[in-house]
Structure formats: C-alpha cells, structure tokens
Amino acid sequence: MLKSATSSGRGGLQDWLIQRISAILLSIYILFLISFLVFHPINDYLAWHNLFAKGGVKFATFIALLCLLAHSWIGIWTVLTDYLHNVWIRLCLQIFIAVLLLLYLIWGIQILWR
C-alpha cells in the first residue's frame, strides 16, 4: 500500500478528501469575495482595509489560505511522485516546495494580522 502525501500514516482516501474539502471551502470563499465585490464595489485602500479588518473575514481568509496550501501540497506531491522517478531530485523539489509553502503561510499570517 502506498503512503500518503505527508507520510504520516494516512491513506490516499484521506488525501483525496482533504483536496475535495479544501476545494469546496476555497470555492465558497471565492464566491463570497465575488459577491461582496459585486454588491459593494471597493475603490480604495481604506475600503479593502475595512473589509479585511473584520474578524470573520480574517478568519475566513486564514482558513482559505490553509486550504490553498494543503490542496497545493497534496497536488504537487502527487504530480512529483507520479512523474519524477529520481528520488534525490524529487526529494529536493519536495523540500523546496514545502519550505516555500511554509514561507507563504508565514507571509499570509503577517499580512492578515499586521
């Protein structure tokens, strides 16, 4: 049996579920943003700041960021393990991408709660 993307004992079904649930949550978040922008046009920085100053929007954005990172990690891991057979190159790319995603998480947290 193959190990999962995170090699923590989860199976492929759990990774599949994480990707599907994260895709649904991201879709809901994007639909919220689009509908908000349709009914409340934002013209300047202050309006954007006021939107993202609300605790609910910050929380939803943080959840969307986590979903995006989890979704992308599982997808990238799957593509790399399916198409890149050289273990060392694959390992180096996975480490690079994991560090990059972690930096994106830290950056996103700094932007949201600055």
N, C-alpha and C positions, 0 to 999 in steps of 0.2 A: 504494500500500500504506500502511496506517495505521501510525503509530509506536506503540510500546508505552507503558505507563503511566509509565515512567521516562524515556522519550525517549533511551535510551542505545543504540539500535540493535537491541534485542531485539524479536522479533515477538510477536504475540498468543498463539501457541502456548506460548512460554516463560512469559508471564504466567499463562496458564491452568494450566500445570504447577506454577508456584510456588504458586498458590492451592490446587490439589489436594493437593500435598505438605504445605503448611502446615496444611491442614485435617486431614489424616491424623495429622500429628505432634501437633496440638492435641487430637485425639480420644484418642490414646494417652496423652497427659499427663493429660487429664481422667479417663480410665478408671483410671489409676494412682492419682490422688488419691482417687477414689471408693472404689476397692477398699481403699486404705490406711485410709481413714476407717471403712469397714465392719468391717475386722478389727482395727483399733487406734483405738478411739474417743479423740478428743482433747478433754479437758475444760478445759484451762487454757493460759495463755500459754506456760508452760515447755515443754509438750509440743509446741506449734507451733514454738517456737524450736528445740527439739532436732531436729524433723523437717527444718526448713529450714537447720540448721547443717551438715548433711551435704553434702559436696562434690558428690555425684551429684545430689541433689535441687536444689541451687543451679544446677548446670549445666543440668539438665532444665528448670527454671523459666526460666532465661535463654533457652534455645532456644525454649521456648513463647512467651515474650514477643516474641522476634524474629519468630516465625511469625505471631503475632497482629498485629503491626504491619505486616508485609509483606502479609498477607492483607487487612487492612482498607484499606491504601493502594491496592492494586490494585482492590479492590471499589469504594471511594469514587471513585477516578479514573474507573473505567468508568461509574459512575452519573452523575457530573458531566459527562463528555464526551458521554454519550448524551442527557441531558435538559436540560442548561443550555447554551444556544447563544450567550449573550452572553459573548464572550471575556474581557472585563475582570472581570465578576463571577465567572466560572469560575476565572480566574487568582487572584483574591483569595481565594476559598474554598480553592483548592488550596494556596496558600502558608500560609494559616491552619491548615489541617488538617495539612500537613507539619510545621509548627512545633509544633503540638500533639502529634503523634505522636513527634517528637523529644524533647519535654519528658517524655512518658510513658516513653520509653526511659531517659532520664537518671534519672527518678524510680525506675523499676524497678531500675536498677543500684544506686542508693543504698540502696534497701530491701534488696536481696539481699546486698550486700557491705558493709554498715554495721558 
